[in-house]
Amino acid sequence: MAKLSVGVVFGGRSVEHDVSIVTAHQVMDVLAGRHDVVPIYITREGRWYSAPGLHDLEVFKSGRVADAAEEAYISPVAGAGLVIPGGRLRATRKIALDVVVPAIHGTFGEDGTLQGLLEMADIPYTCSGVVGSAVGMDKVAMKAAFEAASLPVVEHVLLEIERYDADPGGVLSEIERAIGYPAFIKPARLGSSVGIGKGRDRDGLARAIDVARRYDRRLLVERSMESCIEINCSVLGGPGHEPIPSLCEQPVAWEEFLSFEDKYLRGGGKRPGAKGQGAGSMAAGSRDAGDGGAPGGMAASERRLPAPISDELTSRVQANALGAFRAIGASGVARVDSFVKEDTGETWVMEINTIPGSFSFYMWEPAGVTFADLLGRLIDVALTTHRIKSDLLFSFESAMLARQGGAKGAAHG
């Protein structure tokens, strides 16, 4: 592959801001040397910065971003690329971007908003499109897409806060009849287990709702899958690239469900590609590896890869993962989380993550796909997707305006 100008967008107005910084540095470590990497950082407040110096975790640990970079933004004007505004003493500069790697997890990055900007800017990008990203982020819409594709899903109901505030007792009674106890409460559009709670009775359910509502006005209430284990599978593919599943993993939680701490703050390890370490040599047990005190991943003893389930169940989980990937029109690499009940052989698709932490590279390494290989394939998918879209028609020249008279209000839609 020819050397490309690759923008890596990270940070963002998301509860997973710090996780995004770590994922982006893993990506930049691997891409550096192969391509011209352009770091593009978005603060928690939504300010955009860019500079080569942002490829250094110490800048973020010490809070020196504004000193190490210049304000910048991706222009929505097709072909403009990354813009670094000028001032009285300097001219505005533009940096062409051949492809963008969105490395923002959660809101304003994984939910279709960033993808919409990149579509307007006519820049290829390495993840799901606007619709797939939005559906994959909204647990309620996601479940509907899964059900429409005849995939098995956990029993659930939508809880709208406005309706709950108007009649809390009535809504709680409805949940008790439809779901029962214990039940999980989840913000509809949030990731990394933030805001998720478990209610074992009415009081516990109400407390969990009070926590989750701080993050979203629409909540998903799900039946607690007792006596089940979580099994995850990654999927890689997109337009022109037939989706394929990875090995399955069984994450091991300290708590009853995978908390934010379980996912990101346990263990550590060097970033793939860091000094003294090859891109593909990172231990498979380091889920979202950090550096030092930065968010790390699960240690090897806290993940079972491949998952210790039968070949038949593995095939079923992989087939469901492929089905979920296709159901939302995903692209790039995604991770599909499922429940498995080994004694009955039942499986349920829980959710899909369209920009998983560390891009789930550790799930591909045992099959000989290094992180560098994975990123190369993601760029290939992005370029192919963009090329296919370029063959479509997005405008139509009509004679409508020429036929319009001068009378006010003559045109009718």
C-alpha positions as CSV (number, residue, x, y, z in Angstrom):
1,M,0.0,0.0,0.0
2,A,1.3,3.5,-0.9
3,K,2.1,5.8,2.0
4,L,-1.0,7.7,2.9
5,S,-1.9,10.8,5.0
6,V,-3.9,9.1,7.8
7,G,-5.8,11.3,10.3
8,V,-6.5,9.7,13.7
9,V,-9.3,11.4,15.5
10,F,-9.6,10.8,19.3
11,G,-10.7,12.2,22.6
12,G,-14.1,13.8,22.3
13,R,-17.0,14.7,24.4
14,S,-17.6,11.2,25.7
15,V,-17.4,9.4,29.0
16,E,-14.8,7.2,27.2
17,H,-12.5,10.1,26.5
18,D,-9.4,8.6,28.2
19,V,-10.0,5.2,26.7
20,S,-10.1,6.8,23.3
21,I,-6.7,8.5,23.9
22,V,-5.1,5.2,24.6
23,T,-6.7,3.4,21.6
24,A,-5.5,6.3,19.4
25,H,-1.9,6.0,20.6
26,Q,-2.0,2.3,20.0
27,V,-3.1,3.0,16.5
28,M,-0.6,5.8,15.9
29,D,2.3,3.7,17.2
30,V,1.5,1.0,14.6
31,L,0.8,3.3,11.7
32,A,3.9,5.6,12.2
33,G,6.5,4.8,9.6
34,R,4.0,3.1,7.3
35,H,2.0,6.2,6.8
36,D,2.1,9.9,7.6
37,V,0.1,10.1,10.8
38,V,-1.9,13.2,11.5
39,P,-3.1,13.2,15.2
40,I,-6.4,15.1,15.6
41,Y,-7.5,15.5,19.2
42,I,-10.9,16.7,20.5
43,T,-11.1,18.0,24.1
44,R,-13.8,17.1,26.5
45,E,-15.2,20.6,25.8
46,G,-15.2,20.0,22.0
47,R,-12.1,22.0,20.9
48,W,-10.1,20.5,18.1
49,Y,-6.3,20.4,18.1
50,S,-3.6,18.9,15.8
51,A,0.2,18.6,15.8
52,P,2.7,15.8,15.5
53,G,3.5,16.3,19.2
54,L,0.1,14.9,20.1
55,H,1.5,11.4,19.4
56,D,2.9,11.4,22.9
57,L,0.9,10.2,25.9
58,E,3.0,12.4,28.2
59,V,1.3,15.5,26.7
60,F,-2.0,14.2,27.9
61,K,-0.8,13.0,31.3
62,S,0.7,16.5,32.0
63,G,-2.2,18.5,30.5
64,R,0.0,20.3,27.9
65,V,-2.2,19.8,24.9
66,A,-2.7,23.5,24.2
67,D,1.0,24.1,24.3
68,A,1.9,21.1,22.1
69,A,-0.7,21.7,19.3
70,E,-2.6,24.2,17.2
71,E,-6.3,24.5,17.0
72,A,-7.7,22.7,13.9
73,Y,-10.8,21.2,12.4
74,I,-11.9,19.0,9.6
75,S,-13.7,21.1,7.1
76,P,-17.1,19.9,5.9
77,V,-16.2,21.3,2.5
78,A,-15.3,18.4,0.2
79,G,-11.6,18.2,-0.5
80,A,-10.5,20.8,2.2
81,G,-9.2,18.2,4.6
82,L,-7.8,19.3,8.0
83,V,-7.7,23.1,8.4
84,I,-5.4,24.9,10.8
85,P,-6.7,28.5,10.9
86,G,-4.3,31.4,10.4
87,G,-4.0,34.6,12.3
88,R,-2.4,38.0,12.0
89,L,1.1,36.5,11.7
90,R,0.4,33.2,9.9
91,A,-1.6,32.0,7.0
92,T,-4.3,29.3,7.2
93,R,-2.9,25.9,6.4
94,K,-4.7,22.8,5.0
95,I,-3.5,19.2,5.4
96,A,-4.9,16.7,2.9
97,L,-6.3,13.5,4.5
98,D,-6.4,10.3,2.4
99,V,-8.3,8.4,5.1
100,V,-9.4,9.0,8.7
101,V,-9.3,6.5,11.6
102,P,-12.0,7.5,14.1
103,A,-10.8,6.3,17.5
104,I,-13.5,8.0,19.6
105,H,-15.6,5.5,21.6
106,G,-19.1,6.5,22.5
107,T,-21.0,9.8,21.9
108,F,-19.9,12.3,19.2
109,G,-17.6,9.7,17.6
110,E,-19.1,6.3,17.5
111,D,-22.7,7.4,17.1
112,G,-22.7,8.6,13.5
113,T,-22.0,12.3,14.1
114,L,-18.3,12.3,13.3
115,Q,-19.1,10.0,10.4
116,G,-21.6,12.5,9.0
117,L,-18.9,15.2,9.0
118,L,-16.5,12.9,7.2
119,E,-19.2,12.1,4.6
120,M,-19.7,15.8,3.9
121,A,-15.9,16.3,3.8
122,D,-15.7,13.4,1.3
123,I,-13.0,11.6,3.3
124,P,-12.8,7.8,3.6
125,Y,-13.0,6.5,7.1
126,T,-12.3,3.1,8.8
127,C,-15.6,2.4,10.6
128,S,-19.3,1.9,10.1
129,G,-21.2,4.6,8.2
130,V,-23.7,7.1,9.6
131,V,-26.6,4.7,9.9
132,G,-24.7,1.7,11.1
133,S,-22.9,3.8,13.7
134,A,-26.1,5.5,14.9
135,V,-28.0,2.2,15.2
136,G,-25.0,0.5,16.8
137,M,-24.9,3.2,19.5
138,D,-28.6,3.3,20.3
139,K,-29.4,0.1,22.2
140,V,-33.1,0.4,21.6
141,A,-32.7,0.9,17.8
142,M,-30.0,-1.8,17.8
143,K,-32.3,-4.4,19.4
144,A,-35.0,-3.6,16.9
145,A,-32.5,-4.2,14.0
146,F,-31.5,-7.5,15.6
147,E,-35.1,-8.6,16.0
148,A,-35.9,-7.7,12.4
149,A,-32.9,-9.9,11.4
150,S,-34.4,-12.8,13.4
151,L,-31.5,-12.8,15.9
152,P,-32.1,-13.9,19.4
153,V,-32.1,-11.0,21.9
154,V,-32.6,-10.6,25.6
155,E,-36.1,-9.6,26.8
156,H,-36.2,-5.8,27.2
157,V,-38.4,-2.8,27.4
158,L,-37.9,0.9,26.7
159,L,-38.2,3.3,29.6
160,E,-38.7,7.0,28.7
161,I,-37.9,9.3,31.6
162,E,-40.7,11.8,30.8
163,R,-43.3,9.0,31.2
164,Y,-41.5,7.6,34.3
165,D,-41.6,11.0,36.0
166,A,-45.3,11.3,35.3
167,D,-46.2,7.9,36.7
168,P,-43.2,6.2,38.4
169,G,-45.3,3.6,40.2
170,G,-47.1,2.6,37.1
171,V,-44.0,2.3,35.0
172,L,-42.2,0.2,37.7
173,S,-45.2,-2.1,37.8
174,E,-45.1,-2.5,34.0
175,I,-41.3,-3.4,34.2
176,E,-42.0,-5.9,36.9
177,R,-44.6,-7.6,34.8
178,A,-42.6,-7.6,31.6
179,I,-39.1,-8.2,32.9
180,G,-39.2,-9.1,36.6
181,Y,-36.2,-9.2,38.9
182,P,-33.3,-8.9,38.8
183,A,-33.1,-6.4,35.9
184,F,-30.4,-4.3,34.3
185,I,-30.9,-0.6,33.6
186,K,-28.8,0.9,30.8
187,P,-28.6,4.3,29.2
188,A,-29.7,3.8,25.5
189,R,-26.8,5.7,24.0
190,L,-23.7,5.1,26.2
191,G,-20.9,2.6,26.3
192,S,-18.3,1.0,28.6
193,S,-20.9,0.1,31.3
194,V,-21.1,3.7,32.5
195,G,-24.5,4.4,34.0
196,I,-25.5,0.7,34.1
197,G,-27.2,-0.6,37.3
198,K,-28.9,-3.7,38.5
199,G,-32.2,-3.8,40.4
200,R,-33.0,-6.8,42.5
201,D,-36.3,-5.3,43.8
202,R,-38.4,-2.2,43.3
203,D,-36.2,0.1,45.5
204,G,-33.0,-1.1,43.7
205,L,-34.7,-0.6,40.3
206,A,-35.6,2.9,41.2
207,R,-32.1,3.7,42.4
208,A,-30.6,2.3,39.2
209,I,-33.0,4.4,37.1
210,D,-31.9,7.5,39.0
211,V,-28.3,6.8,38.1
212,A,-28.9,5.9,34.4
213,R,-31.1,8.9,33.8
214,R,-28.1,11.2,34.3
215,Y,-26.7,10.0,31.0
216,D,-29.8,9.6,28.8
217,R,-33.5,10.3,28.7
218,R,-34.2,6.9,27.1
219,L,-33.2,3.8,29.1
220,L,-33.2,0.1,28.2
221,V,-34.4,-2.3,30.9
222,E,-33.2,-5.9,30.3
223,R,-33.8,-9.2,32.0
224,S,-30.7,-10.3,34.0
225,M,-29.4,-13.4,32.3
226,E,-28.7,-15.5,35.3
227,S,-26.6,-18.7,34.8
228,C,-25.3,-17.3,31.5
229,I,-21.7,-16.4,30.5
230,E,-20.7,-13.5,28.2
231,I,-18.9,-14.5,25.0
232,N,-17.6,-11.9,22.6
233,C,-16.7,-12.1,18.9
234,S,-15.1,-9.5,16.6
235,V,-16.2,-9.1,13.0
236,L,-14.1,-7.6,10.2
237,G,-15.5,-6.6,6.8
238,G,-17.5,-4.1,4.7
239,P,-18.4,-3.2,1.2
240,G,-16.3,-5.3,-1.2
241,H,-14.9,-7.3,1.8
242,E,-16.9,-10.3,3.0
243,P,-17.3,-10.1,6.8
244,I,-15.4,-12.7,8.8
245,P,-15.5,-13.6,12.5
246,S,-12.6,-13.7,14.9
247,L,-12.0,-16.2,17.6
248,C,-14.4,-15.9,20.5
249,E,-13.4,-14.7,24.0
250,Q,-14.9,-15.0,27.4
251,P,-14.1,-11.8,29.5
252,V,-14.0,-12.5,33.3
253,A,-15.5,-9.8,35.5
254,W,-14.7,-9.0,39.1
255,E,-18.3,-7.8,39.5
256,E,-21.6,-9.3,38.4
257,F,-21.2,-7.4,35.1
258,L,-18.3,-5.9,33.3
259,S,-17.9,-2.5,34.9
260,F,-15.8,0.4,33.4
261,E,-13.0,-0.6,35.8
262,D,-13.2,-4.3,34.6
263,K,-12.9,-3.2,31.0
264,Y,-10.2,-0.6,31.2
265,L,-8.5,-0.1,34.5
266,R,-7.2,-3.6,35.4
267,G,-3.7,-4.5,34.4
268,G,-1.6,-2.7,31.9
269,G,1.2,-3.4,29.6
270,K,3.0,-1.5,26.8
271,R,1.1,-0.3,23.8
272,P,1.5,-2.5,20.7
273,G,4.4,-1.2,18.6
274,A,6.0,0.6,21.6
275,K,9.8,0.5,21.9
276,G,11.0,-3.0,22.5
277,Q,7.8,-4.5,21.3
278,G,6.5,-5.6,17.9
279,A,3.1,-4.5,16.7
280,G,1.8,-8.0,17.1
281,S,3.6,-9.1,20.2
282,M,1.3,-7.6,22.8
283,A,-0.1,-10.2,25.2
284,A,-3.5,-11.3,24.0
285,G,-4.8,-10.7,27.6
286,S,-4.3,-7.0,27.5
287,R,-7.7,-5.8,26.4
288,D,-7.2,-2.1,26.0
289,A,-3.6,-1.6,26.8
290,G,-2.3,1.5,28.3
291,D,1.0,2.8,29.4
292,G,1.8,3.2,33.1
293,G,-1.1,4.8,34.8
294,A,-3.2,5.2,31.7
295,P,-6.2,3.0,31.2
296,G,-5.1,-0.5,30.8
297,G,-6.8,-3.7,29.9
298,M,-7.5,-7.0,31.4
299,A,-4.6,-9.1,32.3
300,A,-4.2,-12.5,30.6
301,S,-5.7,-14.3,33.5
302,E,-8.9,-12.2,33.2
303,R,-9.7,-13.2,29.7
304,R,-10.2,-16.6,28.1
305,L,-9.2,-16.6,24.5
306,P,-10.4,-18.7,22.8
307,A,-13.5,-19.0,24.9
308,P,-13.9,-22.4,26.7
309,I,-17.1,-23.4,25.0
310,S,-18.0,-26.1,22.5
311,D,-17.2,-25.9,18.8
312,E,-21.0,-25.9,18.2
313,L,-21.6,-23.0,20.5
314,T,-18.6,-21.1,19.1
315,S,-20.0,-21.5,15.6
316,R,-23.4,-20.3,16.7
317,V,-21.9,-17.2,18.4
318,Q,-19.8,-16.4,15.3
319,A,-22.9,-16.8,13.1
320,N,-24.9,-14.5,15.3
321,A,-22.1,-11.9,15.3
322,L,-22.0,-11.9,11.5
323,G,-25.8,-11.5,11.5
324,A,-25.6,-8.6,13.9
325,F,-22.8,-7.0,11.8
326,R,-25.0,-7.2,8.7
327,A,-28.2,-6.2,10.5
328,I,-27.0,-2.7,11.2
329,G,-24.9,-2.4,8.0
330,A,-21.7,-2.3,10.0
331,S,-18.3,-1.8,8.4
332,G,-14.6,-2.0,9.5
333,V,-14.1,-3.9,12.7
334,A,-16.8,-4.4,15.4
335,R,-17.2,-6.5,18.5
336,V,-20.4,-8.3,19.1
337,D,-21.2,-9.3,22.7
338,S,-23.4,-12.3,23.4
339,F,-24.8,-14.4,26.2
340,V,-24.5,-18.2,26.2
341,K,-26.2,-20.7,28.4
342,E,-24.1,-23.8,28.1
343,D,-26.5,-26.3,29.6
344,T,-29.2,-25.6,27.1
345,G,-27.0,-24.4,24.2
346,E,-29.0,-21.1,23.9
347,T,-27.4,-17.9,22.7
348,W,-28.5,-14.3,22.7
349,V,-27.0,-11.3,21.0
350,M,-26.5,-8.5,23.5
351,E,-24.9,-5.6,21.6
352,I,-22.5,-4.5,18.9
353,N,-19.6,-2.0,19.4
354,T,-18.7,-0.4,16.1
355,I,-15.5,1.2,17.4
356,P,-14.4,-1.3,20.1
357,G,-11.5,-0.5,22.5
358,S,-8.2,-1.2,20.8
359,F,-10.2,-2.2,17.8
360,S,-10.3,-5.7,19.4
361,F,-6.9,-6.4,17.8
362,Y,-6.1,-9.0,20.5
363,M,-9.0,-11.2,19.2
364,W,-7.3,-11.4,15.8
365,E,-3.7,-12.0,16.8
366,P,-4.1,-15.7,17.6
367,A,-5.2,-16.2,14.0
368,G,-2.0,-14.5,12.7
369,V,-3.5,-11.1,12.1
370,T,-1.2,-8.6,13.7
371,F,-2.5,-5.2,14.7
372,A,-0.6,-3.7,11.7
373,D,-2.4,-6.2,9.5
374,L,-5.8,-5.3,11.0
375,L,-5.2,-1.6,10.5
376,G,-4.1,-2.2,6.9
377,R,-7.3,-4.1,6.3
378,L,-9.4,-1.4,7.9
379,I,-7.8,1.2,5.6
380,D,-8.5,-1.1,2.6
381,V,-12.2,-1.4,3.6
382,A,-12.4,2.4,4.0
383,L,-10.9,3.1,0.6
384,T,-13.1,0.5,-1.1
385,T,-16.2,1.8,0.6
386,H,-15.4,5.3,-0.5
387,R,-14.7,4.2,-4.1
388,I,-18.0,2.4,-4.3
389,K,-19.9,5.4,-3.0
390,S,-18.1,7.6,-5.5
391,D,-19.9,5.6,-8.3
392,L,-23.3,6.6,-6.9
393,L,-25.3,9.6,-7.9
394,F,-25.9,12.2,-5.2
395,S,-27.2,15.1,-7.3
396,F,-29.7,15.6,-10.1
397,E,-29.8,18.6,-12.4
398,S,-33.4,19.6,-13.1
399,A,-35.2,22.4,-15.0
400,M,-37.3,23.3,-11.9
401,L,-35.7,26.7,-11.1
402,A,-35.7,27.8,-14.7
403,R,-39.5,27.1,-14.9
404,Q,-40.3,29.0,-11.7
405,G,-42.1,32.3,-12.2
406,G,-41.6,35.4,-10.3
407,A,-44.8,35.2,-8.2
408,K,-44.1,34.7,-4.5
409,G,-45.0,31.3,-3.2
410,A,-45.4,29.8,-6.7
411,A,-43.3,26.8,-5.9
412,H,-45.0,23.9,-4.0
413,G,-43.3,20.8,-2.7
